[in-house]
Structure formats: C-alpha cells, structure tokens
Amino acid sequence: MKIAYISTYPPRECGIATFNQNLVRAVATNFPERETLLKGDFVVALTDSENMHEYEYPEEVKYVVRQNHQKDYIRAANYVNTSSADVCIMEHEFGIYGGESGIYILPFINRLEKPLISILHTILKEPSYVQRIIIREIAEQSSKIIVMSNRAVEFLTTIYDIPAEKIQIIEHGVPDVEAPEVNPVKSLSQFKNHKVLLTFGLISRNKGLETVVNALPKIVAKHPDVMYVILGNTHPGVLKNSGEEYRDHLKTLAAQLNVSQNLSFINKFVTEEELIHYLSAAEVYVTPYLNEAQITSGTLSYAVGAGSAVVSTPYWHATELLDHNRGRLFDFKNSEQLADIVLELLDNPATLNDLKQNAYDYGLHLRWPATGSEFIKVAQEAIYEHDFRDKILKNSIVDPEIMPKFSLAHVIRLTDDTGIVQHAKYGIPNLKEGYCLDDNARALIMALMAYERNNSKEAYDLLPIYLSYIHYMQTEDGNFRNFLSFSRHYLDEVGSEDSFGRTIWALGHLIGCTSRNSYREFATEIFHRSFPHFSKLHHLRGVANTMIGVSLYLAVYPTDEGMVNELVRLTDMLMAAYKNAQTDDWHWFEDGLTYDNAILPLALLHSCEITGNEKVKKIALKTMAFLDELTLSNGYLSPVGNDGWYYKGKTFPVFDQQAIETMAMVLLHFQAYKTFRKPEYIEKMFLCYRWFLGENTLRAPLYDHETKGCCDGLLPTGINRNQGAESTLAYLISHLTVLKAFELEYEYNKFTQKLHSAK
C-alpha cells in the first residue's frame, strides 16, 4: 500500500506539519519490510511562500503547492492521480489552504481519483456559510473523516449533518519516547533548584499565558522556588505582524507583579526528543487557553503522552483527555483557581504523582506506532471499498490551465501617486491624456478583488491611490468630476452619469468587502455625500451602475430604509424602460444595443438579490437571454460593435469590439449563476472570458503576455494594439471573476453530474 499525504510539512514551523511528519513515520514503522522508510509514499506539501524553494524539504516531499495559487492545486491533483499512490491522507485546517477559509482545496479533492481520508484538526461550533460548505464537501469526497475527540463527532453530526458512519475517532498521536534517567534539561538554570510550571508551543495571545503569570504571586508566596517556563517561538504570523509585542507584554506584567525572577522564556523550536526531556523535567504542565473552542490540541496530547501532571482550562479537547483523573481543570482566565490547584499539587506529592501515572498509562495507547496502525486499517478499508467509477469524473467547466498567470505589472506601470492613467501607446503610458474617474473606479474594484483573492500586497498598496483619486474628484455638493490632466488640473466641472455610477459601484464594493475599517469609513463618507445625486440620474447605464453599488452597500447595511427605497426607485426606472422598449421580438431596455450592454440585466440581478422581487428577476433573465442570443450564438462571444451600434431592424455591427463589453458579460453570467445555480451560466461566463485569449471573431488574443496588459479592442483590420486602463482593467476583473467562480467548482460540477445522470 502506497500513500500520498497532503499537508504542510517540516521544515515549515507548523503544528500540522509536525503532525503529518509523525504520521508518515508512524505508518512507515508498521512496514519494517520496506527497504527505505518511505518507499512508495510521498508528500504533497503546502507552502505559505510564493517561492517553491523557500523550504528545504526532505526527500519524501515530491510536490509543492503554493497556498494562494489555484493552478497549483489542479496540477497537484493530476500529479497524485498519475502516481502509484493507492490512497490519500489529507490534513485539514482552514488556514493552510488558499481562498476564503481555504476553499481552494475543494477543486483539488473534486479531481482526485484515489480514495481520500481526511483528518480534521479544526471543527468550528459556529462555522460561516463557506466553512460549513467546505467541511461538508470534504466529508462527501472522503472515504472516511478522522477526528480526535467525541466532541468533534458531535459537531460533525449535528452542525454539519455528516453521517456518523463516515466518521472515526483516532486520538492525537504522541512520541514513542521514554524520559531519560539522566535528564539534561534538569541541569539548565531555569530548571535547576526550581519547581517548574511549563507551557510549550508557538506563542500568541490566544494561548492565555497571562493567566499563569497572574497566578504566580500567590504560588510564589508559598513556593518561592517556582519557575514558570514558556518554551517555544512566537507564532510566525504574529511575529510578522506584531513582532514580540506579546512576549514583551508578559515580561512587563511579571515585573508589575514582582515575579520577573519566576518567569523564563526559552525561545526555540525543540525536537520531540527534547520536548519529552522538558516535559519530564517539569512538575506541572499548564495549558491556559482562553476559550473552549479548541477541538484538538497536539501540545496537550504530548504532555499527557509524556506522563505530565496537566492543569488546563476546560476547552473541548482538555475536558475529554483529562477525564478520569488524568489532569485537573480550572476556569478560563481564573488565575486564582489555577494558583490554588498548583499549590495543592505542589503541597501533595502523592496527588501529583497519581496524575502523572494516570496520564502516562493512558498515553501508552496514543504513541505514534499504535496510531499509525489505526490509520493503516482505515486506509486499507478505503482502498478495498473504493471504486473510482462511482465518482463521475469530468473536466471542470472552468479550465485554469489555459488562463495566463495573474499579474498587476501593467496596472502598476499605468499607475502613479495620482491614479491610473487613461491611455497607453502600445504598452507605454500615454501621460498626455491624463486620468479619468471611470478607470480609477474600475481600478479600485480590481485591486479589491485581487487583494481578496490572495492578500496581494501589490494590490493592497494600490487601494489608497484609487480611493484618494475618487475623493479628489468629488465636488463640494457630492457629485464627481471625471477628467484630470497629468498636471492635476480639472478638465470638467461635472462628470458623466456613467462615471458617477461606476464610482458608486466601486465604493459599494469597498464598503462590502474590505476588512480595513478606515477605508470602509472613508468610502462610506464619500458614498453618503453623493446620495443626493442618485435622484438626478436619467441615463440607464448610470442608473444601472449605481444600482449595483447600492446593492453591494445594502448587503452590509440591509436596514438602511432610505437606501432600500432608492434601490427600488432606480430599479423601477430600468423596469419602466424595458416595458416601453420591448416587443415580441425585442427584449431590451432601449431601441438599440449600444455599449456596456450586459450592465443593465446585471443591475437587475443585483437588485433582486437584495429585494427578492421575482418580476425583476424574470426581466433580468429574459434580457440576458436576448443578449446571449445576439452575441454568443456563433459559439464564441461577438459583442455589439461600436460602429453604429445595433438597432431594431438594422444590421448587427461586428466591429469595433470593446473589452468592457466582455467584462460585463463575464460579470453578468457569474451573477446569474449565483442567482439561479445553473452550470450553463458558468459555461457562458468562461466562454466570454476566452474572448480575451483569442476565442473571438478574428481568433486573435487581446491579452499581451509580454506586457501583462490587454489590447484596446478588435478592429476590422486586426487588433488595436494600445493597452489602456479600461481594457486592461476589464481583462483583470474578468480574470479574477473566473477565479472566484472556479472556487465553486465542487458545486456546479455536481449539478452537471446530476444532469448527466438524469439523461
């Protein structure tokens, strides 16, 4: 039996990485006949770096997946499928995979042809919608779900509706190492002549270490030789964002309580053998976590396995593992109660030793070789029962392999400290044309989408530039100018309704998605200042863009009655336009199709998402179908050309084709999928996107792989080689929308499979 393991892996400092390495070795030790430790087995390692070679992985790591790169997951699935592996074992924790709550893992497991066993390290009592979907989908794709506690089983069956027969408990493994008779740790200054309270693991604020520090004065008053030793590095994420602020806080707290001499830090990452030495050298091991929401704790398991006297707060794993007098519990943040328990144990060596012996005896069945044998049984059963024909395999509607790598290079080239420049000569910014509000609004939407996708620092650094431009162009009465020269002179007094609406869309997007409260507050202030001008809009595209922005705003502030009423009023304007223009063979809002056409039904879809108006939804569907019939009937997108536009009874103009038409079609069909949940809309979305890549009238790609920009349009004679902001942003927004849609592959592929089964 050959196993593929999917997880983080050392030398990356991560508890799950260590767990997975231990599991690999534990399984291997049950096959002594193998010539090498890991013959045939391999690891697919998740890295938090953009650099595939950031970590010097051991030889068992055969494939590396960059956490935030969706294509890596697809390629990894193909690698596993073509390998000699008989079964896959996957470690799951939301934070180690990319996308919202780690949703990038779903396309990977959806493509696997091997039986899958999933180990869940975190099971939330109150999951978000996406988190619940992820766990349910992992369960559906897995032969077995492995958890480490009874509480985890309870959560999965009652909160996530996963069948109990799909779940198996295998407790967290512990090192198969005995404490040495001569322990070198006891000669360390922190341990020598001291009674040691020990905590180990990556340090961060949620560990509650200040509770122990607060307990020290009462303990030290009776046992002045007590030393609280905190063993471990600061968590890498904490270190990156906050440095050693928490460690310094603990030192300051100890000084204020006059127990600095009773607190010691050992700032290092220790091997398991060293860890056993530290645990066996301590009198009491303490886990003072701040709340109950810890379904599994590897550090707690290690302490029990080493035969430590454990004192812990009553988080979920601790209440189970320390039952039957294998440890003692104290209330969250209750330093007084902790001090009393520690004093009782230090004053009564027999009681202390009983706890240690009970923990040691229980820990014998947790040792890694025994745990490995349990996983082998599960894996053998999964292989025996697996029939890949039961899993309908088909290529995804969206194929990320044909998509260019996402890049902000051309956007950055076009952007200075004022904003994004409108035009370019070929790939070179044309500074003579200056800036416009339309493009900076689109740029803000694009940068937000890019930042949401993978926390791109490049994208994040662009946000204040585009938001600042919008603010600069707002007039005193709340309206907006549009054009600004390169020398920063206003070129108009009032901008177009289109630019106004696109700006409201961008502000609504920012209000609805950003985690930075200062940006949200700033955007909300600009948004509300512009509100009096909503009622002055007359042109349909200005109305439609504004509707989208208002809908995004209301998704966050649904009780704003004034804004709800305004959305209804704007929607009624669009509906009235449709009623006046439509005939039996003309299902549109005007007597002609001009520019940015798909924005109109897109606005209706956003509106009905907020209001639930079925009549609005029906007209959105009807006008979208009319537009599809005109532009997609050739098997590729051929948007309305701007050479005269398309009017009733007239000839459909093929050229010139503009990128903003394509972007609107991509957004329309993705929103249609979110509304109606029909895979055909994902197919049409991806078909429209491929216009940029060459599936168009001229069979000529508009995306430029060299500059990372997008050409301005299709002409009868070829391609408009200029690569301005409008076309490049249209491409990037479309690209990011497709990637967002790809995250839902598990869902729409399932719908497609049901349709095939029905036939």
Residue, then its C-alpha position, 0 to 999 in steps of 0.5 A: m500500500k502506497i500513500a500520498y499525504i497532503s499537508t504542510y510539512p517540516p521544515r515549515e514551523c507548523g503544528i500540522a506539519t509536525f503532525n503529518q511528519n509523525l504520521v508518515r513515520a508512524v505508518a512507515t514503522n508498521f512496514p519494517e519490510r520496506e527497504t527505505l522508510l518511505k518507499g512508495d509514499f510521498v508528500v504533497a506539501l503546502t507552502d505559505s511562500e510564493n517561492m517553491h524553494e523557500y523550504e528545504y524539504p526532505e526527500e519524501v516531499k515530491y510536490v509543492v503547492r503554493q497556498n494562494h495559487q489555484k493552478d497549483y492545486i489542479r496540477a497537484a491533483n493530476y500529479v497524485n492521480t498519475s502516481s502509484a499512490d493507492v490512497c490519500i491522507m489529507e490534513h485539514e485546517f482552514g488556514i493552510y489552504g488558499g481562498e476564503s477559509g481555504i476553499y481552494i482545496l475543494p477543486f483539488i479533492n473534486r479531481l482526485e481519483k484515489p480514495l481520500i481520508s481526511i483528518l480534521h484538526t479544526i471543527l468550528k461550533e459556529p462555522s460561516y456559510v463557506q466553512r460549513i460548505i467546505i467541511r461538508e464537501i470534504a466529508e462527501q469526497s472522503s472515504k472516511i473523516i478522522v477526528m480526535s475527540n467525541r466532541a468533534v463527532e458531535f459537531l460533525t453530526t449535528i452542525y454539519d449533518i455528516p453521517a456518523e458512519k463516515i466518521q472515526i475517532i483516532e486520538h492525537g498521536v504522541p512520541d514513542v519516547e521514554a524520559p531519560e534517567v539522566n535528564p539534561v534539561k534538569s541541569l539548565s538554570q531555569f530548571k535547576n533548584h526550581k519547581v517548574l510550571l511549563t507551557f510549550g508551543l508557538i506563542s500568541r495571545n490566544k494561548g492565555l499565558e497571562t493567566v499563569v503569570n497572574a497566578l504566580p504571586k500567590i504560588v510564589a508566596k508559598h513556593p518561592d522556588v517556582m519557575y514558570v517556563i514558556l518554551g517555544n517561538t512566537h507564532p510566525g504570523v504574529l511575529k510578522n505582524s506584531g513582532e514580540e509585542y506579546r512576549d514583551h507584554l508578559k515580561t512587563l506584567a511579571a515585573q508589575l507583579n514582582v515575579s520577573q525572577n519566576l518567569s523564563f522564556i526559552n525561545k526555540f523550536v525543540t525536537e520531540e526528543e527534547l520536548i519529552h526531556y522538558l516535559s519530564a523535567a517539569e512538575v506541572y504542565v499548564t495549558p491556559y487557553l482562553n476559550e473552549a473552542q479548541i477541538t484538538s490540541g497536539t501540545l496537550s496530547y504530548a504532555v499527557g503522552a509524556g506522563s505530565a501532571v496537566v492543569s488546563t482550562p476546560y476547552w473541548h479537547a482538555t475536558e475529554l483527555l483529562d477525564h478520569n483523573r488524568g489532569r485537573l481543570f480550572d476556569f478560563k482566565n481564573s488565575e486564582q483557581l489555577a494558583d490554588i490547584v498548583l499549590e495543592l499539587l505542589d503541597n501533595p506529592a502523592t496527588l501529583n504523582d497519581l496524575k502523572q501515572n494516570a496520564y502516562d498509562y493512558g498515553l501508552h495507547l496514543r504513541w505514534p506506532a499504535t496510531g499509525s496502525e489505526f490509520i493503516k486499517v482505515a486506509q486499507e478499508a478505503i482502498y478495498e471499498h473504493d471504486f473510482r467509477d462511482k465518482i463521475l469524473k469530468n473536466s471542470i467547466v472552468d479550465p485554469e490551465i489555459m488562463p495566463k498567470f495573474s499579474l498587476a505589472h501593467v496596472i502598476r506601470l499605468t499607475d502613479d501617486t495620482g491614479i491610473v492613467q487613461h491611455a497607453k501607446y502600445g504598452i507605454p503610458n500615454l501621460k498626455e491624456g491624463y486620468c479619468l474617474d471611470d478607470n480609477a473606479r474600475a481600478l479600485i474594484m480590481a485591486l479589491m478583488a485581487y487583494e481578496r483573492n490572495n492578500s496581494k500586497e501589490a494590490y493592497d498598496l494600490l487601494p489608497i491611490y484609487l480611493s484618494y483619486i475618487h475623493y479628489m474628484q468629488t465636488e463640494d455638493g457630492n457629485f464627481r468630476n471625471f477628467l484630470s490632466f497629468s498636471r492635476h488640473y480639472l478638465d470638467e466641472v461635472g462628470s458623466e452619469d456613467s462615471f458617477g455610477r461606476t464610482i458608486w459601484a466601486l465604493g459599494h464594493l469597498i464598503g462590502c468587502t474590505s476588512r480595513n475599517s478606515y477605508r470602509e469609513f472613508a468610502t462610506e463618507i464619500f458614498h453618503r455625500s453623493f446620495p443626493h445625486f442618485s435622484k438626478l440620474h436619467h441615463l440607464r447605464g448610470v442608473a444601472n451602475t449605481m444600482i449595483g453599488v447600492s446593492l453591494y452597500l445594502a448587503v452590509y447595511p440591509t436596514d438602511e430604509g432610505m437606501v432600500n427605497e432608492l434601490v427600488r426607485l432606480t430599479d423601477m426606472l430600468m423596469a419602466a424602460y424595458k416595458n416601453a422598449q420591448t416587443d415580441d421580438w425585442h427584449w431590451f431596455e432601449d431601441g438599440l444595443t449600444y455599449d456596456n450592454a450586459i450592465l443593465p440585466l446585471a443591475l437587475l440581478h443585483s437588485c433582486e438579490i437584495t429585494g427578492n422581487e421575482k418580476v425583476k428577476k424574470i426581466a433580468l433573465k429574459t434580457m440576458a437571454f436576448l443578449d446571449e442570443l445576439t452575441l454568443s450564438n456563433g459559439y464564441l462571444s461577438p459583442v455589439g460593435n461600436d460602429g453604429w451600434y445595433y438597432k431594431g431592424k438594422t444590421f448587427p455591427v461586428f466591429d469595433q469590439q470593446a473589452i468592457e463589453t466582455m467584462a460585463m458579460v463575464l460579470l453578468h453570467f457569474q451573477a446569474y449563476k449565483t442567482f439561479r445555480k445553473p452550470e450553463y451560466i458558468e459555461k457562458m461566463f468562461l466562454c466570454y472570458r476566452w474572448f480575451l485569449g483569442e476565442n473571438t471573431l478574428r481568433a486573435p488574443l487581446y491579452d499581451h503576455e509580454t506586457k501583462g496588459c490587454c489590447d484596446g479592442l478588435l478592429p476590422t483590420g486586426i487588433n488595436r494594439n494600445q493597452g489602456a486602463e479600461s481594457t486592461l482593467a476589464y481583462l483583470i476583473s474578468h480574470l479574477t471573476v473566473l477565479k472566484a467562480f472556479e472556487l465553486e467548482y465542487e458545486y456546479n460540477k455536481f449539478t452537471q453530474k446530476l444532469h448527466s445522470a438524469k439523461 
